[in-house]
Amino acid sequence: MDSAATLALAVLLIVIGAVHFYWAAGGTRGIDLAIPSAPGTNSRPVFTPGRAGTAAVGVLLFAGAAVATGHLLPAVQTILNFT
């Protein structure tokens, strides 16, 4: 890691990813703030995300944290034999 900004970005992505895993596991706290609602529908959500999609977003956010800190690229290079 090169800077405090990189660390802050990684921590932010990990926290947001953890929240997505919480939602994927059935948690409901804060979900009403994250999903937009259609105007005039008494807070009816515009869409209902599935558990698999929500977990996939969590995985991608964790991967983004790994990329930001430089930990994902060496693993990919090793797997693809680009060493």
SVG drawing of the C-alpha trace seen along z (x, -y; Angstrom):
<svg xmlns="http://www.w3.org/2000/svg" viewBox="-49 -10 57 31">
<polyline fill="none" stroke="black" stroke-width="0.4" points="0.0,0.0 1.3,-3.4 -0.7,-5.8 -3.4,-6.5 -5.9,-7.1 -5.3,-3.6 -5.9,-2.2 -9.0,-4.3 -10.3,-3.1 -9.7,0.6 -11.4,0.2 -14.4,-1.5 -14.8,1.2 -14.4,4.0 -17.1,2.4 -19.5,1.9 -18.8,5.5 -19.5,6.8 -22.8,4.9 -23.8,6.6 -23.0,10.0 -25.1,9.1 -28.0,8.3 -27.4,11.5 -27.6,13.5 -31.1,12.0 -30.3,8.9 -32.6,5.9 -31.0,3.1 -30.4,0.1 -31.7,1.8 -34.6,-0.7 -32.0,-3.5 -30.0,-1.6 -32.8,-0.6 -34.7,-3.5 -38.5,-3.6 -40.9,-4.7 -42.5,-8.0 -46.1,-7.8 -46.1,-4.1 -45.9,-4.2 -42.2,-3.3 -42.5,-0.4 -39.0,0.5 -38.2,0.0 -36.5,3.5 -35.9,6.4 -32.3,7.6 -31.8,11.4 -29.4,12.9 -27.0,14.3 -26.7,10.9 -26.2,9.1 -23.5,11.6 -21.8,11.2 -21.6,7.5 -20.0,8.2 -17.4,10.4 -16.7,7.7 -16.3,5.1 -13.8,7.4 -11.9,7.9 -11.8,4.2 -10.2,3.8 -7.6,6.4 -6.9,4.7 -6.6,1.3 -4.0,2.7 -2.1,4.6 -2.9,8.1 -4.9,9.5 -2.6,8.9 0.2,11.2 -2.2,14.0 -3.7,13.7 -0.2,13.6 0.7,16.8 -2.4,18.6 -1.9,17.5 1.9,18.2 2.9,14.6 5.7,14.6"/>
</svg>
